[in-house]
Amino acid sequence: MNLSGRRKSSNVEDRRGMSGKGKLVGGGIVGIIIAAAITLFSGGDLSDVIQSTGILQGDAFSMGGSQQQLSAEDEQLADFASKILAGTEDVWTELFSRNGLKYEAPRLVLFSGSVQSGCGGASSSMGPFYCSADQTVYLDLSFFKDMQRTIGAGGDFAYAYVIAHEVGHHVQYLLGTLDEAHSAMSRMNERDANKISVRLELQADYYAGVWAHHDNRMFGSLEPGDVEEAITAASKIGDDYLQMKSQGYTVPDAFNHGTSAQRQRWLQKGINTGSVSGGDTFSPSYSSL
């Protein structure tokens, strides 16, 4: 990506270097593939992640302790994340304004190891997440370092996709989609609730693509190979791909993020069209997603 001359967001809170103490009660995500990949873009709101992984909400981490040394790479990634967040602010402010709405930007909290959010305590193994309770995206930048090694999905635009996807959940929150979907899910059995979760995830992928389309229009940010990086990342986080990778077979009723093909398709559609209205993943039949 070309981010030369781009501004950095003022909505970033840096909690890196602070050691997290405490524990989460319950299960957790077992295995490096599942820990680093299934939780990528994991359900948007931490409450979904907690429900799907068996980790109990509310077992808080205490922040503090010794400061950790941050490397030059750490600082470069923080700079990158801040510029990407600024890009989402510029794009979504414009798109909301076109429709007579006001965009309220989310915060981005950078952390190391563990963090306390408005949705409860979380660890880095859960991946990046969005908490609607405090309208904040939480990100341990070491996740980017692991993406290539763990799921073969490196590259700056793949990393930008991670952030833009979580901001997509914030857009859903502002539009009322997130709360409406969560309310419906609370009244459903697990299989049907998973289907709503898939629709949420695919829409967040689409919104990430919409952001990329307009960020490129406004700033000329995309370079050759960038889109391919994000599409590759989308292919490696589909439920079918991850289930086959971890257990050798798929359980479609347990899908809650979408298949590789679905995630690639909706991301690419958002990039191609740039139309917010084209991201309705709730009206089509489930089989046609």
Residue, then its C-alpha position, 0 to 999 in steps of 0.5 A: m500500500n502507498l501510505s506516503g504523506r497520510r495522516k495518523s488517527s488521533n483515536v488510537e490508545d497505545r497500551r503496549g508494553m504493559s503486562g497483563k495479569g490474571k486469567l480467563v476461566g473456561g475453555g479457550i482456543v486450542g492449537i496454533i492454527i485455531a488460535a491464530a486463524i479461526t479467531l481472525f475477524s472473530g465474530g466482531d463483538l467480543s461477546d460472540v467470541i466468548q460464546s463461540t470459544g467457551i471463554l467466560q466474559g468478565d474475568a478481568f485482566s489487571m493492567g500494569g507491571s513491567q514495561q516491555q521494550l518495543s522494537a522498530e518493527d513494533e513502532q512501524l506497525a503502530d504507525f501503519a495501523s494508525k494511518i489505516l484507521a485514519g483512512t477508515e475515518d475519512v472514508w466512512t465520514e464521507l459515506f455517512s455524510r452522503n446519506g445524511l448521517k454522522y459518522e462517529a469513529p471508533r477508538l483503536v486500542l493497541f495492546s500486548g498479550s492481554v487487555q481489559s475491554g468494555c466487553g470483558g478481559a481478552s488475550s491476544s490468542m483471541g485475535p483482533f476484535y470489536c467491542s460494541a460496549d465501548q465502540t473500540v477495536y482491540l488489536d495486538l500488533s503481533f497478530f500481523k507478525d503471525m499471519q504469514r507464518t501461521i496462515g500464509a496471509g501476509g502483506d500490508f493490505a492483508y493487515a489493513y483488511v483486518i482493521a477495516h473488517e473490525v471497523g466494518h463491525h463498528v459501521q454495523y453498530l452505528l447503523g443498528t445492524l449489530d444490535e438487531a442481529h445479536s438480539a435475534m441470535s439470543r432467541m435462536n438455537e445455535r445452528d440458526a444463530n451461527k447463520i446470522s453470525v455468518r451474515l454479519e461477518l460477510q457484511a463486515d468483509y464487504y464493508a472492508g472492501v467498500w473502504a478499500h475502494h474509496d480509500n484508493r479513490m481518495f488517496g491512490s493507496l492500492e498498489p499491484g498485488d494488494v488486492e490479491e493479498a487481501i483475497t488470499a487472507a480471506s481464503k485462509i479464514g473461511d470456516d471450511y478451510l479452517q475446519m479442514k485444516s484443524q480436523g480434516y472435515t467440515v461441519p457446516d452447521a458450525f460455520n459462523h464466519g462464512t466459507s472461504a469462497q463466501r468471504q472472498r466473494w463479498l470482500q471482492k464485491g465491496i472492492n469492486t463496487g464501493s457501494v454501501s447499499g450493495g452489502d445486504t447479506f441479510s435478505p438473500s437466502y442463506s444458500s445464495l450467500 
